Amino acid sequence: MADLLVVTNVTKRFGGLAALDDVSLSVGEGEIYGLIGPNGAGKTTLFNCMTGLYSVTSGQVLLSGAAVQGLKPHQIVTRGFARTFQNIRLFANMTALENVMVGRHARTRAGVLGAVIRGARTRAEEAAIHDKARELMDYVGLKNKGRGLAGHLPYGDQRRLEIARALATEPRLLALDEPVAGMNPIERRQMGELFLKLRAGGVTLLLIEHDVKLVMGLCDRVAVLDYGRKIAEGEPESVRKDPAVIAAYLGGEAA
């Protein structure tokens, strides 16, 4: 399995505080890779460093063998790395379909001049964007919900809409920051089924999640952060039994 994402010795400091300290990991193409750890362990900070929201203090992030640290978030998106956020960031006063169409514009060619002139090529591209957005809405389980305002959708549907918008950028790697937070058990199971569907469709998944049962049952490999350092990595069963993980995150005594 070829590595799609390689993070090497990444450190992120905020003043004198090391939010990440020499973190390395790799995500293979086609994997569902889980990232867990206590609150404040550095998980979202690592996501932000990988996706260009934060600059790294030191270290390297490679996507498909090319360095992406130092690039802007939109540049990383065009290289095939999209994400969702822990706190939902939809355009609440736009329709659900329009939200997905916004994501699709990362792959369009019309530009400002085309938008002004609105020639035949631009109109054809806009029609294709609309059709693709509708297709993605159906794909994530939001069929016939495109006309309503995004802010009026139920919470679980808003999470699905964020995923549809990210998929509109045609990612090879999709990073999901606590995508089942606040959901009931049925919704969590359904989201897990969606993640498997995404992987089967060719998307590699990198997952931050506090639902340990979901992570352990879904992910091929799991890494654990604690106080900004990686303390364990491997297949779920071995990570679950790791004494350092039990002490730092799961609680209790090592078996």
Secondary structure, 3 states (H helix, E strand, C coil): CCEEEEEEEEEEEECCEEEEEEEEEEEECCCEEEEECCCCCCHHHHHHHHCCCCCCCEEEEEECCEECCCCCHHHHHHCCEEECCCCCCCCCCCEHHHHHHHHHHHHCCCHHHHHHHCCHHHHHHHHHHHHHHHHHHHHCCCCCCCCCEHHHCCHHHHHHHHHHHHHCCCCCEEEEECCCCCCCHHHHHHHHHHHHHHHHCCCEEEEECCCHHHHHHHCCEEEEEECCEEEEEECHHHHHCCHHHHHHHHCCCCC
